[in-house]
């Protein structure tokens, strides 16, 4: 696979992840992590890290649209964000100690 094919497949997969994430509220990692690990053979830890970085941009874009339309309860969102950050920190800490096989099974 050459760099053009790789870039095109990543672009299409990322577009689908962003579209699905904004439409359903699912994180784009539901699409990106399996794509990177299964199709491209990327180590799951790198796939998770790349997915998290890309989901930040997707979430900001979708959230700004929902806020403009008035569909967002900011108080509830801030409460959820505090809990989400706590869970993310603990999850990332634990993931750093797990084997790749254990992480793959959890996915």
Short mmCIF file of the C-alpha atoms (twelve columns), coordinates in Angstrom:
data_MODEL
# 
_entry.id   MODEL 
# 
loop_
_atom_site.group_PDB 
_atom_site.id 
_atom_site.type_symbol 
_atom_site.label_atom_id 
_atom_site.label_alt_id 
_atom_site.label_comp_id 
_atom_site.label_asym_id 
_atom_site.label_seq_id 
_atom_site.Cartn_x 
_atom_site.Cartn_y 
_atom_site.Cartn_z 
_atom_site.pdbx_PDB_model_num 
ATOM 1   C CA . UNK A 1   0.000   0.000  0.000  1 
ATOM 2   C CA . UNK A 2   1.462   3.348  -0.989 1 
ATOM 3   C CA . UNK A 3   1.142   6.628  0.908  1 
ATOM 4   C CA . UNK A 4   -1.683  7.886  -1.340 1 
ATOM 5   C CA . UNK A 5   -3.834  4.803  -0.714 1 
ATOM 6   C CA . UNK A 6   -3.046  4.927  3.007  1 
ATOM 7   C CA . UNK A 7   -3.975  8.614  3.218  1 
ATOM 8   C CA . UNK A 8   -7.190  8.113  1.260  1 
ATOM 9   C CA . UNK A 9   -8.327  5.220  3.451  1 
ATOM 10  C CA . UNK A 10  -7.488  7.134  6.636  1 
ATOM 11  C CA . UNK A 11  -9.358  10.178 5.316  1 
ATOM 12  C CA . UNK A 12  -12.474 8.162  4.464  1 
ATOM 13  C CA . UNK A 13  -12.403 6.313  7.796  1 
ATOM 14  C CA . UNK A 14  -11.929 9.556  9.716  1 
ATOM 15  C CA . UNK A 15  -14.775 11.231 7.845  1 
ATOM 16  C CA . UNK A 16  -17.083 8.321  8.686  1 
ATOM 17  C CA . UNK A 17  -15.968 8.398  12.325 1 
ATOM 18  C CA . UNK A 18  -16.649 12.131 12.604 1 
ATOM 19  C CA . UNK A 19  -20.001 11.833 10.842 1 
ATOM 20  C CA . UNK A 20  -21.108 8.903  12.996 1 
ATOM 21  C CA . UNK A 21  -19.835 10.536 16.177 1 
ATOM 22  C CA . UNK A 22  -21.649 13.820 15.554 1 
ATOM 23  C CA . UNK A 23  -24.828 12.097 14.419 1 
ATOM 24  C CA . UNK A 24  -25.131 9.571  17.244 1 
ATOM 25  C CA . UNK A 25  -23.049 10.960 20.104 1 
ATOM 26  C CA . UNK A 26  -20.727 7.967  19.947 1 
ATOM 27  C CA . UNK A 27  -17.057 8.694  20.079 1 
ATOM 28  C CA . UNK A 28  -15.304 8.454  16.739 1 
ATOM 29  C CA . UNK A 29  -12.949 5.957  18.340 1 
ATOM 30  C CA . UNK A 30  -15.627 3.319  17.787 1 
ATOM 31  C CA . UNK A 31  -14.646 3.515  14.109 1 
ATOM 32  C CA . UNK A 32  -11.061 4.785  14.221 1 
ATOM 33  C CA . UNK A 33  -9.493  2.324  16.674 1 
ATOM 34  C CA . UNK A 34  -10.714 -0.855 14.923 1 
ATOM 35  C CA . UNK A 35  -9.793  0.684  11.551 1 
ATOM 36  C CA . UNK A 36  -6.246  1.469  12.651 1 
ATOM 37  C CA . UNK A 37  -5.661  -1.836 14.441 1 
ATOM 38  C CA . UNK A 38  -7.454  -4.268 12.127 1 
ATOM 39  C CA . UNK A 39  -6.884  -2.733 8.706  1 
ATOM 40  C CA . UNK A 40  -3.525  -1.028 9.177  1 
ATOM 41  C CA . UNK A 41  -2.001  -3.221 11.920 1 
ATOM 42  C CA . UNK A 42  -1.142  -0.281 14.178 1 
ATOM 43  C CA . UNK A 43  -0.382  -1.017 17.836 1 
ATOM 44  C CA . UNK A 44  -3.586  -0.524 19.842 1 
ATOM 45  C CA . UNK A 45  -1.966  1.981  22.228 1 
ATOM 46  C CA . UNK A 46  -1.012  4.247  19.321 1 
ATOM 47  C CA . UNK A 47  -4.458  3.777  17.769 1 
ATOM 48  C CA . UNK A 48  -6.175  4.792  21.009 1 
ATOM 49  C CA . UNK A 49  -3.925  7.849  21.390 1 
ATOM 50  C CA . UNK A 50  -4.506  8.970  17.802 1 
ATOM 51  C CA . UNK A 51  -8.228  8.418  18.166 1 
ATOM 52  C CA . UNK A 52  -8.426  10.502 21.325 1 
ATOM 53  C CA . UNK A 53  -6.627  13.415 19.706 1 
ATOM 54  C CA . UNK A 54  -8.902  13.328 16.662 1 
ATOM 55  C CA . UNK A 55  -12.044 13.012 18.773 1 
ATOM 56  C CA . UNK A 56  -11.163 16.268 20.558 1 
ATOM 57  C CA . UNK A 57  -11.548 18.190 17.299 1 
ATOM 58  C CA . UNK A 58  -14.692 16.300 16.310 1 
ATOM 59  C CA . UNK A 59  -16.288 16.889 19.693 1 
ATOM 60  C CA . UNK A 60  -15.498 20.618 19.652 1 
ATOM 61  C CA . UNK A 61  -16.971 21.034 16.178 1 
ATOM 62  C CA . UNK A 62  -20.130 19.088 16.976 1 
ATOM 63  C CA . UNK A 63  -20.547 20.741 20.384 1 
ATOM 64  C CA . UNK A 64  -20.305 24.228 18.906 1 
ATOM 65  C CA . UNK A 65  -23.057 23.382 16.427 1 
ATOM 66  C CA . UNK A 66  -25.314 21.949 19.139 1 
ATOM 67  C CA . UNK A 67  -24.652 24.974 21.386 1 
ATOM 68  C CA . UNK A 68  -25.537 27.396 18.551 1 
ATOM 69  C CA . UNK A 69  -28.808 25.544 17.967 1 
ATOM 70  C CA . UNK A 70  -29.625 25.653 21.691 1 
ATOM 71  C CA . UNK A 71  -29.688 21.871 22.108 1 
ATOM 72  C CA . UNK A 72  -27.091 21.793 24.880 1 
ATOM 73  C CA . UNK A 73  -27.558 21.860 28.633 1 
ATOM 74  C CA . UNK A 74  -24.222 23.431 29.603 1 
ATOM 75  C CA . UNK A 75  -24.584 22.668 33.327 1 
ATOM 76  C CA . UNK A 76  -25.147 18.996 32.644 1 
ATOM 77  C CA . UNK A 77  -22.333 18.999 30.074 1 
ATOM 78  C CA . UNK A 78  -19.853 20.508 32.550 1 
ATOM 79  C CA . UNK A 79  -20.858 17.960 35.209 1 
ATOM 80  C CA . UNK A 80  -20.395 15.130 32.712 1 
ATOM 81  C CA . UNK A 81  -17.021 16.555 31.654 1 
ATOM 82  C CA . UNK A 82  -15.670 16.471 35.211 1 
ATOM 83  C CA . UNK A 83  -16.720 12.833 35.588 1 
ATOM 84  C CA . UNK A 84  -15.420 11.979 32.108 1 
ATOM 85  C CA . UNK A 85  -12.007 13.515 32.798 1 
ATOM 86  C CA . UNK A 86  -11.732 11.552 36.037 1 
ATOM 87  C CA . UNK A 87  -12.605 8.312  34.249 1 
ATOM 88  C CA . UNK A 88  -10.220 9.086  31.398 1 
ATOM 89  C CA . UNK A 89  -7.294  9.713  33.732 1 
ATOM 90  C CA . UNK A 90  -7.894  6.499  35.642 1 
ATOM 91  C CA . UNK A 91  -8.492  4.500  32.440 1 
ATOM 92  C CA . UNK A 92  -5.316  5.797  30.780 1 
ATOM 93  C CA . UNK A 93  -3.307  5.041  33.925 1 
ATOM 94  C CA . UNK A 94  -4.600  1.463  34.053 1 
ATOM 95  C CA . UNK A 95  -4.139  0.989  30.275 1 
ATOM 96  C CA . UNK A 96  -0.463  1.861  30.601 1 
ATOM 97  C CA . UNK A 97  0.004   -1.255 32.753 1 
ATOM 98  C CA . UNK A 98  -2.099  -3.675 30.705 1 
ATOM 99  C CA . UNK A 99  -0.672  -5.867 27.986 1 
ATOM 100 C CA . UNK A 100 -1.621  -5.257 24.363 1 
ATOM 101 C CA . UNK A 101 -3.531  -8.548 24.386 1 
ATOM 102 C CA . UNK A 102 -5.593  -7.464 27.400 1 
ATOM 103 C CA . UNK A 103 -6.350  -4.097 25.786 1 
ATOM 104 C CA . UNK A 104 -7.417  -5.768 22.561 1 
ATOM 105 C CA . UNK A 105 -9.780  -8.111 24.414 1 
ATOM 106 C CA . UNK A 106 -11.334 -5.145 26.241 1 
ATOM 107 C CA . UNK A 107 -12.057 -3.476 22.908 1 
# 
